[in-house]
Amino acid sequence: MTTTTKLVRQTFTVSRELEYFSEAELTTQTGYGREAWWPGVVAKELIDNSLDACEQAGTPPRIEVDFQGDSLTVADNGPGLQPKMLERILDFGSRTSDKTAYVSPTRGAQGNAFKTVLAIPYVLGGGKAGQVEVECGGIRHTIEVSTNHVLQRPQVDHRQESIVRNGGTLVRVTVDAASSKAAEADPGFLQNLVRDFCLFNPHATFDLLIHGERTAVEATTPDWRKWLPTDPTSAHWYNQERLETLIGCCIAGERDGARVRSVREFVSEFRGLSSTGKQKQVSEKAGLQRACLHDLASNGHFDHKTVAGLLAAMRELSVPVKPEILGVLGKEHFAQRLQAEGETLRYTCKKAIDQRGLPYLIECAFAVTPEGGLRGVHAGMNWSVPLGNPLQSDTFRIDDEHVVAGLTALLANQRINLHYDPVCLAIHLACPRFRYLDRGKGSISLGGDDE
């Protein structure tokens, strides 16, 4: 008689923390392929973070970018990254962001940007430990990230030492030049990226150093005002699902030790509802006069009808945000950045509120530019710079019978050749909520809804 051995399968629990440490997952997380990571994705994410930090502190941004082939350093004059926040970022099992649950016009909100910056050197280096240095608050944090493939977890070596630097934050990312081919990285790409950040941030001054060659670009309008990350969001920007997401994050915070808040306190954080009178009116209309925020959920489920009533009351008693409050860049700023004067520049600004109740701005500047000036299409979204053209998935109507696919095709229809003509088209879009077509927020759809 033949006996067979029966396999009794063991059930394994595998950590998802290593998802950042594969090329496929990093492509998904960043929205761009390997060829765009160095220095493109790393520079973009670090510059976004620096601009946000300065704005939250009410400081006109001064950003220094130093690229040496196998190392990239971005420093700012912001308030400095807090050590506790850095510790939370180093936890690859969670995402850390003060924007994720809020609806507002921000440069990023997913909470994964710095984690991708930490993982990129490791993947580019073919599995060699990558190194990132962070200087802030008088401390230099040296972080080496690798993986423990047996335990299927990231392995983080975090060392600290005291330094003289106290102001702002400096981040230096170093990649293995041999295995990542960092020496072949195009420094011109980084130069164009910084120029685009200047194009969509009138209040920012940039100092770019590439292989010892310095270029400084002063702010055109240091006191320029835009919607800040610290500005209260509007109830008109939320649907019921998004408001429940925000409330859920607040309740989860209470369970982790945060202060218990009343519904009135929660309401006071929204634009136009900060007065005690408005708070009282909203809570009375919603039937939540004495309720705490956690009373809106029970056994892990929201009382959808009550949340809907709360949102309706908040909308009724507050005024929608005017589009221009988001932050108009303006014709004069584009004229300076594009070095265009008089008839060589065409500028238009469309301001409206869409069917979702969201205000938006679309600014377009078309100019004949001088030798050495910006050429081609330059697009920005909420004062950040995607690494590609974000409008290539949209169709544009030419007349009653014809449509074309993508912005490049639209320009070609107008007999504009971006490769040969000395022209530049700058487009900036500002909106509290875009319909993004990828997780890296590099492509959007101008039509439809994001829900």
QUITA-V961781 format. One record per backbone hydrogen bond with DSSP energy under -0.5 kcal/mol. CO is the residue of the C=O (numbers start at 0). NH is the residue of the N-H. Records with the same first field share a line. If there is no record, write none. Layout:
CO=NH + NH
//
This chain:
0=2
3=5
4=6
5=7
6=8
9=11
11=13
15=18
16=19
17=20
18=21
21=25
22=26
23=27
24=28
25=29
26=30
32=35
33=36 + 37
35=40
36=38 + 41
38=42
39=43
40=44
41=45
42=46
43=47
44=48
45=49
46=50
47=51
48=52
49=53
50=54
51=55
52=56
53=58
54=57
60=204
62=206
63=74
64=66 + 208
65=72
66=210
67=69
69=174
70=67
71=172
72=65
73=170
74=63
77=167
81=85
82=86
83=87
84=88
85=89
87=90
89=91
90=93
94=96
98=101
101=103
103=105
110=95
111=115
112=116
113=117
114=118
115=119
116=120
118=122
119=123
120=124
121=126
122=125
129=144
130=173
131=142
132=171
133=135 + 140
134=169
135=138
137=162
138=135 + 140
139=141 + 160
140=133 + 142
141=143 + 158
142=131 + 144
143=156
144=129
145=154
146=148
147=151 + 152
152=147
153=155
154=145 + 156
155=157
156=143 + 158
158=141
160=139
164=137
165=136
167=136
168=75
169=134
170=73
171=132
172=71
173=130
174=176
175=179
176=180 + 181 + 182
180=183
181=184
184=186
185=188 + 189
186=190
187=191
188=192
189=193
190=194
191=195
192=196
193=197
194=198
195=199
197=200
200=203
201=219 + 220
204=62
205=216
206=64
207=214
208=66 + 210
209=212
211=213
212=209
214=207
216=205
220=223
227=230
232=270
233=236
234=237
238=242
239=243
240=244
241=245
242=246
243=247
244=248
245=249
246=250
247=251
248=252
249=253
250=254
251=255
252=257
253=256
260=292
261=265
262=266
263=267
264=268
265=268
266=269
269=272
274=278
275=279
276=280
277=281
278=282
279=283
280=284
281=285
282=287
283=286
287=290
290=262
291=294
292=295
293=296
295=302
297=300
300=297
301=303
302=306
303=307
304=308
305=309
306=310
307=311
308=312
309=313
310=314
311=315
312=316
314=317
321=324
322=325
323=326 + 327
325=226
329=333
330=334
331=335
332=336
333=337
334=338 + 339
340=343
341=344
343=367
345=365
347=363
348=350
349=361
351=359
353=356
357=353
358=431
359=351
360=429
361=349
362=427
363=347
364=425
365=345
366=368 + 423
369=372
375=424
377=426
379=428
380=383
383=380 + 385
387=389
388=391
389=443
390=393
393=405
395=403
401=397 + 398
403=395 + 405
405=409
406=410
407=411
408=412
409=413
410=413 + 415
411=414
414=416
415=417
416=419 + 420
420=422
421=368
422=375
423=366 + 425
424=377
425=364
426=379
427=362
428=381
429=360
431=103
433=435
434=444
437=440
442=436 + 437
444=434
//
